[in-house]
């Protein structure tokens, strides 16, 4: 007798069907590693895997989803998300998927302080894991509140080829 697929397995299959650019980041709790011959401790190097599928940011935490105090006050905008990331959308427009943690547990900040986060971030549904930014050319950062210091920085979007820069900053006790 087959068991029902887990939510993560279903979401992986959904990602495989999409044709947006993909980026996967695994973030897990761990100890730091001693650099041989020095007193320096460092975290593991990021492991980025580019494949076809939706942009997937995989944060592997054991957390229970709930709106987190201090998180950005965002609205669900399914129509806005569909326009940016749906079947008939521009395949070069970046779309994001978190696993295990969503924007309900993060602070979103744009470099351009005049932008209204509630109008710029298109959240797909009340899982808070799938989202896109209305204007892909605007640099932004995400600070994950469960980690205290894990951050993702997005910038330098090129509309010609759909490329952009992602930088991840993380503190002691977590590794990529």
QUIQUI-V662851 format. One record per pair of residues at least 4 apart in sequence whose ideal C-beta (glycine too) atoms are under 7 Angstrom apart, sorted by the first residue. I is the first residue (numbers start at 0). J is the second residue. Records with the same first field share a line. If there is no record, write none. Layout:
I->J ; J
This chain:
4->8 ; 9
6->10
7->11 ; 98
8->12
9->13
10->14 ; 98
11->15
12->16
14->52 ; 53 ; 55 ; 96
15->52
17->52 ; 53
18->51 ; 90
19->52 ; 53 ; 54 ; 84 ; 90 ; 94
20->54 ; 93 ; 161
21->49 ; 50 ; 51 ; 52 ; 53 ; 54 ; 55
22->47 ; 49 ; 54 ; 55 ; 165
23->48 ; 55 ; 57
24->45 ; 47 ; 56 ; 57 ; 167 ; 175
25->46 ; 57 ; 59 ; 175
26->58 ; 59 ; 149 ; 173 ; 175
27->59 ; 174
28->172 ; 173
29->173 ; 174
31->40 ; 41 ; 42 ; 171
32->40 ; 41 ; 43
33->40
34->39 ; 40 ; 41
42->169 ; 173 ; 174 ; 175
43->174 ; 175
45->167 ; 175
46->175
53->94 ; 96
54->93 ; 94 ; 95 ; 96
55->96 ; 98
56->95 ; 96 ; 97 ; 151
57->98
58->97 ; 98 ; 99 ; 100 ; 143
59->99
60->99 ; 100 ; 145
62->99 ; 100 ; 145
64->101 ; 103
66->70 ; 103
67->103 ; 104 ; 144
69->106 ; 144
70->103 ; 104 ; 105 ; 106 ; 144
71->102 ; 105 ; 106 ; 107 ; 116
72->117
73->102 ; 116 ; 117 ; 120 ; 122
74->117 ; 122
75->122 ; 124 ; 125
76->80 ; 121 ; 122
77->81 ; 123 ; 124
78->82
79->83 ; 121 ; 133
80->84 ; 121 ; 122 ; 123 ; 129 ; 130 ; 131
81->85
82->88
83->88 ; 92 ; 94 ; 121 ; 131
84->88 ; 94 ; 131
88->92
91->158 ; 161
92->131 ; 135
93->131 ; 135 ; 156 ; 163
94->131
95->130 ; 131
96->128 ; 129
97->101 ; 128
98->128
100->104 ; 143 ; 145
101->126 ; 127 ; 128
102->107 ; 122 ; 127 ; 130
103->127
104->143 ; 144 ; 145
105->141 ; 142 ; 143 ; 144
106->142 ; 144
107->116 ; 120 ; 139 ; 141
108->139 ; 140
109->114 ; 116 ; 119 ; 137 ; 138 ; 139
110->138 ; 139
111->137
114->119 ; 137
115->119
116->120
118->133
119->132 ; 133 ; 134 ; 137
120->130 ; 132
121->130 ; 131 ; 133
122->127 ; 130
123->129 ; 130
124->129
132->137 ; 139
135->156
136->156
138->153 ; 154
139->153
140->150 ; 151 ; 152
141->150 ; 151
142->150
143->149
146->173
147->170
148->169 ; 170
149->169 ; 173
150->168
151->165 ; 167
152->166
153->163 ; 165
154->163 ; 164
155->163 ; 164
156->163
157->162 ; 163
167->175
169->173 ; 175
